[in-house]
Structure formats: C-alpha cells, structure tokens
Amino acid sequence: MAATLQDILLAPDVQPKVMADCLKLIDQEVSDKSGISGTAVKVAYKTVKTFKPGYLQSMMERLLPGIVDNLQPYWVDFNASGASEFGDYLVKRSEEVSEALLSVTDKHAESSERPTILKAYRAVRGGAAKHVAVALPQVGALVQKYGA
C-alpha cells in the first residue's frame, strides 16, 4: 500500500521542514496581497503576529494534521490521474479544495478562546477562499516536494 500524505508529511524527520515551508509560504502570500482585502489580510496577520509571537507556528502545528488529512483524497486522485503537477490539479478544483482547507481553520476558530484572534479571523474569513485559491499552486508544489 502506498504511503499516505500523513505518513510522508507528518513523519518526525519531515514535519519540521514542512512546517518551515508552510510558514514561509504564508509570509509570502500575505506579503503579495494588495487592495482593500489584501490590506485586511495584512492587518489581521500583523495583529496575530503582534498579539502573540510564536502563535502562528503553534497554530500551524495544530492545523497541519487536519490540512494534510483534507488534502489526502486529492493526493490519491492526483496520483491516480497521471497529472504531473499537484498545484495545477488543486487549482482545477480550487473552490472545493479551498473550502476543504478552510474547514480546518474554521473548526479551530470556533473553539478559540482568544477574542482578538477570533475577531481578526472573522474579518478575513469571507474572502479567505479566494486567497487560499491563489496559493494552491504553491501548496501543491510544497506537498509534491515531499510527496514525490
């Protein structure tokens, strides 16, 4: 049986590298935002980073297993499809994949006891799917980097 994304990306020797790449990807995606919605994302991001240094890393550690779980069916289908780039595969299903990934953050937001963080999340959640969709090529490349 082929290794699952969980086996690959969450392996003790790989997970720290995946985490570092995820945090770099988030920083880059936030930095690239522009316009009104981009400003809202940047403000929310800065609020979270300022409110509690290290929070994003600890949150990513909590979110990563759920994200990997939600990517697993797409990874299986991608491998069966014979497509060459996982990012392109994800983009073709961007609406569905974005919501699948955001369901992980939604679940954690619902249980948050930090009003400042929750307020920042709610401020950007409405437009979050389009921001996630823009990042899917890089998400796919990141997964494929370790999963290939």
Contact map, one row per residue, 1 for C-alpha under 8 A:
1110000000000000000000000000000000000000000000000000000000000000000000000000000000000000000000000000000000000000000000000000000000000000000000000000
1111000000000000000000000000000000000000000000000000000000000000000000000000000000000000000000000000000000000000000000000000000000000000000000000000
1111111100000000000000000000000000000000000000000000000000000000000000000000000000000000000000000000000000000000000000000000000000000000000000000000
0111111100000000000000000000000000000000000000000000000000000000000000010000000000000000000000000000000000000000000000000000000000000000000000000000
0011111111000000000000000000000000000000000000000000000000000000000110110010000000000000000000000000000000000000000000000000000000000000000000000010
0011111111100000000000000000000000000000000000000000000000000000100110010000000000000000000000000000000000000000000000000000000000000000000000000000
0011111111100000000000000000000000000000000000000000000000000000000000000000000000000000000000000000000000000000000000000000000000000000000000000000
0011111111100100000000000000000000000000000000000000000000000000000000000000000000000000000000000000000000000000000000000000000000000000000000000110
0000111111100110010000000000000000000000000000000000000000000000000100000000000000000000000000000000000000000000000000000000000000000000000000100110
0000111111110110000000000000000000000000000000000000000000000000100000000000000000000000000000000000000000000000000000000000000000000000000000000000
0000011111111110000000000000000000000000000000000000000000000000000000000000000000000000000000000000000000000000000000000000000000000000000000000000
0000000001111111000000000000000000000000000000000000000000000000000000000000000000000000000000000000000000000000000000000000000000000000000000000000
0000000000111111100000000000000000000000000000000000000000000000000000000000000000000000000000000000000000000000000000000000000000000000000000000000
0000000111111111110000000000000000000000000000000000000000000000000000000000000000000000000000000000000000000000000000000000000000000000000000000100
0000000011111111111000000000000000000000000000000000000000000000000000000000000000000000000000000000000000000000000000000000000000000000000000000000
0000000000011111111100000000000000000000000000000000000000000000000000000000000000000000000000000000000000000000000000000000000000000000000000000000
0000000000001111111110000000000000000000000000000000000000000000000000000000000000000000000000000000000000000000000000000000000000000000000000000000
0000000010000111111111000000000000000000000000000000000000000000000000000000000000000000000000000000000000000000000000000000000000000000000001000000
0000000000000011111111100000000000000000000000000000000010011001000000000000000000000000000000000000000000000000000000000000000000000000000000000000
0000000000000001111111110000000000000000000000000000000000000000000000000000000000000000000000000000000000000000000000000000000000000000000000000000
0000000000000000111111111000000000000000000000000000000000000000000000000000000000000000000000000000000000000000000000000000000000000000000001000000
0000000000000000011111111100000000000000000000000000000000000000000000000000000000000000000000000000000000000000000000000000000000000000000001000000
0000000000000000001111111110000000000000000000000000000110010000000000000000000000000000000000000000000000000000000000000000000000000000000000000000
0000000000000000000111111111000000000000000000000000000000000000000000000000000000000000000000000000000000000000000000000000000000000000000000000000
0000000000000000000011111111100000000000000000000000000000000000000000000000000000000000000000000000000000000000000000000000000000000000011000000000
0000000000000000000001111111110000000000000000000000000000000000000000000000000000000000000000000000000000000000000000000000000000000000000000000000
0000000000000000000000111111111000000000000000000000000000000000000000000000000000000000000000000000000000000000000000000000000000000000000000000000
0000000000000000000000011111111100000000000000000000000000000000000000000000000000000000000000000000000000000000000000000000000000000000000000000000
0000000000000000000000001111111110000000000000000000000000000000000000000000000000000000000000000000000000000000000000000000000000000010000000000000
0000000000000000000000000111111110000100110010000000000000000000000000000000000000000000000000000000000000000000000000000000000000000000000000000000
0000000000000000000000000011111110000000010000000000000000000000000000000000000000000000000000000000000000000000000000000000000000000000000000000000
0000000000000000000000000001111111000000000000000000000000000000000000000000000000000000000000000000000000000000000000000000000000000000000000000000
0000000000000000000000000000111111101110110000000000000000000000000000000000000000000000000000000000000000000000000000000000000000000000000000000000
0000000000000000000000000000000111111110000000000000000000000000000000000000000000000000000000000000000000000000000000000000000000000000000000000000
0000000000000000000000000000000011111110000000000000000000000000000000000000000000000000000000000000000000000000000000000000000000000000000000000000
0000000000000000000000000000000001111111000000000000000000000000000000000000000000000000000000000000000000000000000000000000000000000000000000000000
0000000000000000000000000000000011111111100000000000000000000000000000000000000000000000000000000000000000000000000000000001001000000000000000000000
0000000000000000000000000000010011111111110000000000000000000000000000000000000000000000000000000000000000000000000000000000000000000000000000000000
0000000000000000000000000000000011111111111000000000000000000000000000000000000000000000000000000000000000000000000000000000000000000000000000000000
0000000000000000000000000000000000011111111100000000000000000000000000000000000000000000000000000000000000000000000000000011000000000000000000000000
0000000000000000000000000000010010001111111110000000000000000000000000000000000000000000000000000000000000000000000000000001000000000000000000000000
0000000000000000000000000000011010000111111111000000000000000000000000000000000000000000000000000000000000000000000000000000000000000000000000000000
0000000000000000000000000000000000000011111111100000000000000000000000000000000000000000000000000000000000000000000000000000000000000000000000000000
0000000000000000000000000000000000000001111111110000000000000000000000000000000000000000000000000000000000000000000000011011000000000000000000000000
0000000000000000000000000000010000000000111111111000000000000000000000000000000000000000000000000000000000000000000000010000000000000000000000000000
0000000000000000000000000000000000000000011111111100000000000000000000000000000000000000000000000000000000000000000000000000000000000000000000000000
0000000000000000000000000000000000000000001111111110000000000000000000000000000000000000000000000000000000000000000010010000000000000000000000000000
0000000000000000000000000000000000000000000111111111101100000000000000000000000000000000000000000000000000000000000010010000000000000000000000000000
0000000000000000000000000000000000000000000011111111111100000000000000000000000000000000000000000000000000000000000000000000000000000000000000000000
0000000000000000000000000000000000000000000001111111100000000000000000000000000000000000000000000000000000000000000000000000000000000000000000000000
0000000000000000000000000000000000000000000000111111100000000000000000000000000000000000000000000000000000000000000000000000000000000000000000000000
0000000000000000000000000000000000000000000000011111111000000000000000000000000000000000000000000000000000000000000000000000000000000000000000000000
0000000000000000000000000000000000000000000000011111111100000000000000000000000000000000000000000000000000000000000000000000000000000000000000000000
0000000000000000000000000000000000000000000000001001111111000000000000000000000000000000000000000000000000000000000000000000000000000000000000000000
0000000000000000000000000000000000000000000000011001111111100000000000000000000000000000000000000000000000000000000000000000000000000000000000000000
0000000000000000000000100000000000000000000000011000111111110000000000000000000000000000000000000000000000000000000000000000000000000000000000000000
0000000000000000001000100000000000000000000000000000011111111000000000000000000000000000000000000000000000000000000000000000000000000000000000000000
0000000000000000000000000000000000000000000000000000011111111100000000000000000000000000000000000000000000000000000000000000000000000000000000000000
0000000000000000000000000000000000000000000000000000001111111110000000000000000000000000000000000000000000000000000000000000000000000000000000000000
0000000000000000001000100000000000000000000000000000000111111111000000000000000000000000000000000000000000000000000000000000000000000000000000000000
0000000000000000001000000000000000000000000000000000000011111111100000000000000000000000000000000000000000000000000000000000000000000000000000000000
0000000000000000000000000000000000000000000000000000000001111111110000000000000000000000000000000000000000000000000000000000000000000000000000000000
0000000000000000000000000000000000000000000000000000000000111111111000000000000000000000000000000000000110010000000000000000000000000000000000000000
0000000000000000001000000000000000000000000000000000000000011111111100000000000000000000000000000000000000000000000000000000000000000000000000000000
0000010001000000000000000000000000000000000000000000000000001111111110000000000000000000000000000000000000000000000000000000000000000000000000000000
0000000000000000000000000000000000000000000000000000000000000111111111000000000000000000000000000000000100000000000000000000000000000000000000000000
0000000000000000000000000000000000000000000000000000000000000011111111100000000000000000000000000000100100000000000000000000000000000000000000000000
0000110010000000000000000000000000000000000000000000000000000001111111110000000000000000000000000000000000000000000000000000000000000000000000000000
0000110000000000000000000000000000000000000000000000000000000000111111111000000000000000000000000000000000000000000000000000000000000000000000000000
0000000000000000000000000000000000000000000000000000000000000000011111111100000000000000000000000001100000000000000000000000000000000000000000000000
0000100000000000000000000000000000000000000000000000000000000000001111111110000000000000000000001001100000000000000000000000000000000000000000000000
0001110000000000000000000000000000000000000000000000000000000000000111111111000000000000000000000000000000000000000000000000000000000000000000000000
0000000000000000000000000000000000000000000000000000000000000000000011111111100000000000000000000000000000000000000000000000000000000000000000000000
0000000000000000000000000000000000000000000000000000000000000000000001111111110000000000010000000000000000000000000000000000000000000000000000000000
0000100000000000000000000000000000000000000000000000000000000000000000111111111000000100000000000000000000000000000000000000000000000000000000000000
0000000000000000000000000000000000000000000000000000000000000000000000011111111100000000000000000000000000000000000000000000000000000000000000000000
0000000000000000000000000000000000000000000000000000000000000000000000001111111110000000000000000000000000000000000000000000000000000000000000000000
0000000000000000000000000000000000000000000000000000000000000000000000000111111111100100100000000000000000000000000000000000000000000000000000000000
0000000000000000000000000000000000000000000000000000000000000000000000000011111111100000000000000000000000000000000000000000000000000000000000000000
0000000000000000000000000000000000000000000000000000000000000000000000000001111111000000000000000000000000000000000000000000000000000000000000000000
0000000000000000000000000000000000000000000000000000000000000000000000000000111111100000000000000000000000000000000000000000000000000000000000000000
0000000000000000000000000000000000000000000000000000000000000000000000000000011111110000000000000000000000000000000000000000000000000000000000000000
0000000000000000000000000000000000000000000000000000000000000000000000000000011011111100100000000000000000000000000000000000000000000000000000000000
0000000000000000000000000000000000000000000000000000000000000000000000000000000001111100000000000000000000000000000000000000000000000000000000000000
0000000000000000000000000000000000000000000000000000000000000000000000000000000000111111100000000000000000000000000000000000000000000000000110010000
0000000000000000000000000000000000000000000000000000000000000000000000000010010000111111110000000000000000000000000000000000000000000000100110110000
0000000000000000000000000000000000000000000000000000000000000000000000000000000000001111111000000000000000000000000000000000000000000001111110000000
0000000000000000000000000000000000000000000000000000000000000000000000000000000000001111111100000000000000000000000000000000000000000001100100000000
0000000000000000000000000000000000000000000000000000000000000000000000000000010000101111111110000000000000000000000000000000000000000000000100000000
0000000000000000000000000000000000000000000000000000000000000000000000000100000000000111111111001000000000000000000000000000000000000001100100000000
0000000000000000000000000000000000000000000000000000000000000000000000000000000000000011111111000000000000000000000000000000000000001001100000000000
0000000000000000000000000000000000000000000000000000000000000000000000000000000000000001111111000000000000000000000000000000000000000000000000000000
0000000000000000000000000000000000000000000000000000000000000000000000000000000000000000111111111000000000000000000000000000000000000000000000000000
0000000000000000000000000000000000000000000000000000000000000000000000000000000000000000011111111100000000000000000000000000000000001001000000000000
0000000000000000000000000000000000000000000000000000000000000000000000000000000000000000000011111110000000000000000000000000000010001000000000000000
0000000000000000000000000000000000000000000000000000000000000000000000000000000000000000000011111111000000000000000000000000000000000000000000000000
0000000000000000000000000000000000000000000000000000000000000000000000100000000000000000010011111111100000000000000000000000000000001000000000000000
0000000000000000000000000000000000000000000000000000000000000000000000000000000000000000000001111111110000000000000000000000000011011000000000000000
0000000000000000000000000000000000000000000000000000000000000000000000000000000000000000000000111111111000000000000000000000000010000000000000000000
0000000000000000000000000000000000000000000000000000000000000000000001100000000000000000000000011111111100000000000000000000000000000000000000000000
0000000000000000000000000000000000000000000000000000000000000000001001100000000000000000000000001111111110000000000000000000000000000000000000000000
0000000000000000000000000000000000000000000000000000000000000000000000000000000000000000000000000111111111000000000000000000000110000000000000000000
0000000000000000000000000000000000000000000000000000000000000000000000000000000000000000000000000011111111100000000000000000000000000000000000000000
0000000000000000000000000000000000000000000000000000000000000010011000000000000000000000000000000001111111110000000000000000000000000000000000000000
0000000000000000000000000000000000000000000000000000000000000010000000000000000000000000000000000000111111111000000000000000000000000000000000000000
0000000000000000000000000000000000000000000000000000000000000000000000000000000000000000000000000000011111111100000000000000000000000000000000000000
0000000000000000000000000000000000000000000000000000000000000000000000000000000000000000000000000000001111111110000000000000000000000000000000000000
0000000000000000000000000000000000000000000000000000000000000010000000000000000000000000000000000000000111111111000000000000000000000000000000000000
0000000000000000000000000000000000000000000000000000000000000000000000000000000000000000000000000000000011111111000001001000000000000000000000000000
0000000000000000000000000000000000000000000000000000000000000000000000000000000000000000000000000000000001111111000000000000000000000000000000000000
0000000000000000000000000000000000000000000000000000000000000000000000000000000000000000000000000000000000111111100000000000000000000000000000000000
0000000000000000000000000000000000000000000000000000000000000000000000000000000000000000000000000000000000011111111011000000000000000000000000000000
0000000000000000000000000000000000000000000000000000000000000000000000000000000000000000000000000000000000000011111001000000000000000000000000000000
0000000000000000000000000000000000000000000000000000000000000000000000000000000000000000000000000000000000000001111111000000000000000000000000000000
0000000000000000000000000000000000000000000000000000000000000000000000000000000000000000000000000000000000000001111111100000000000000000000000000000
0000000000000000000000000000000000000000000000000000000000000000000000000000000000000000000000000000000000000000011111110000000000000000000000000000
0000000000000000000000000000000000000000000000110000000000000000000000000000000000000000000000000000000000000001011111111000000000000000000000000000
0000000000000000000000000000000000000000000000000000000000000000000000000000000000000000000000000000000000001001111111111100000000000000000000000000
0000000000000000000000000000000000000000000000000000000000000000000000000000000000000000000000000000000000000000001111111110000000000000000000000000
0000000000000000000000000000000000000000000110110000000000000000000000000000000000000000000000000000000000000000000111111111000000000000000000000000
0000000000000000000000000000000000000000000100000000000000000000000000000000000000000000000000000000000000001000000011111111100000000000000000000000
0000000000000000000000000000000000000000000000000000000000000000000000000000000000000000000000000000000000000000000001111111110000000000000000000000
0000000000000000000000000000000000000001000100000000000000000000000000000000000000000000000000000000000000000000000000111111110000000000000000000000
0000000000000000000000000000000000001001100100000000000000000000000000000000000000000000000000000000000000000000000000011111111100000000000000000000
0000000000000000000000000000000000000000000000000000000000000000000000000000000000000000000000000000000000000000000000001111111110000000000000000000
0000000000000000000000000000000000000000000000000000000000000000000000000000000000000000000000000000000000000000000000000111111110000000000000000000
0000000000000000000000000000000000001000000000000000000000000000000000000000000000000000000000000000000000000000000000000001111111100000000000000000
0000000000000000000000000000000000000000000000000000000000000000000000000000000000000000000000000000010000000000000000000001111111110000000000000000
0000000000000000000000000000000000000000000000000000000000000000000000000000000000000000000000100110010000000000000000000000111111111000000000000000
0000000000000000000000000000000000000000000000000000000000000000000000000000000000000000000000000100000000000000000000000000001111111100000000000000
0000000000000000000000000000000000000000000000000000000000000000000000000000000000000000000000000000000000000000000000000000001111111110000000000000
0000000000000000000000000000000000000000000000000000000000000000000000000000000000000000000000000100000000000000000000000000000111111111000000000000
0000000000000000000000000000000000000000000000000000000000000000000000000000000000000000001001101100000000000000000000000000000011111111000000000000
0000000000000000000000000000000000000000000000000000000000000000000000000000000000000000000000000000000000000000000000000000000001111111100000000000
0000000000000000000000000000100000000000000000000000000000000000000000000000000000000000000000000000000000000000000000000000000000111111111000000000
0000000000000000000000000000000000000000000000000000000000000000000000000000000000000011011001000000000000000000000000000000000000011111111100000000
0000000000000000000000000000000000000000000000000000000000000000000000000000000000000111011000000000000000000000000000000000000000000111111110000000
0000000000000000000000001000000000000000000000000000000000000000000000000000000000000010000000000000000000000000000000000000000000000011111111000000
0000000000000000000000001000000000000000000000000000000000000000000000000000000000000010000000000000000000000000000000000000000000000011111111100000
0000000000000000000000000000000000000000000000000000000000000000000000000000000000001111110000000000000000000000000000000000000000000001111111110000
0000000000000000000000000000000000000000000000000000000000000000000000000000000000001110000000000000000000000000000000000000000000000000111111111000
0000000000000000010011000000000000000000000000000000000000000000000000000000000000000000000000000000000000000000000000000000000000000000011111111100
0000000010000000000000000000000000000000000000000000000000000000000000000000000000000100000000000000000000000000000000000000000000000000001111111110
0000000000000000000000000000000000000000000000000000000000000000000000000000000000001100000000000000000000000000000000000000000000000000000111111111
0000000000000000000000000000000000000000000000000000000000000000000000000000000000000000000000000000000000000000000000000000000000000000000011111111
0000000110000100000000000000000000000000000000000000000000000000000000000000000000000000000000000000000000000000000000000000000000000000000001111111
0000100110000000000000000000000000000000000000000000000000000000000000000000000000000000000000000000000000000000000000000000000000000000000000111111
0000000000000000000000000000000000000000000000000000000000000000000000000000000000000000000000000000000000000000000000000000000000000000000000011111
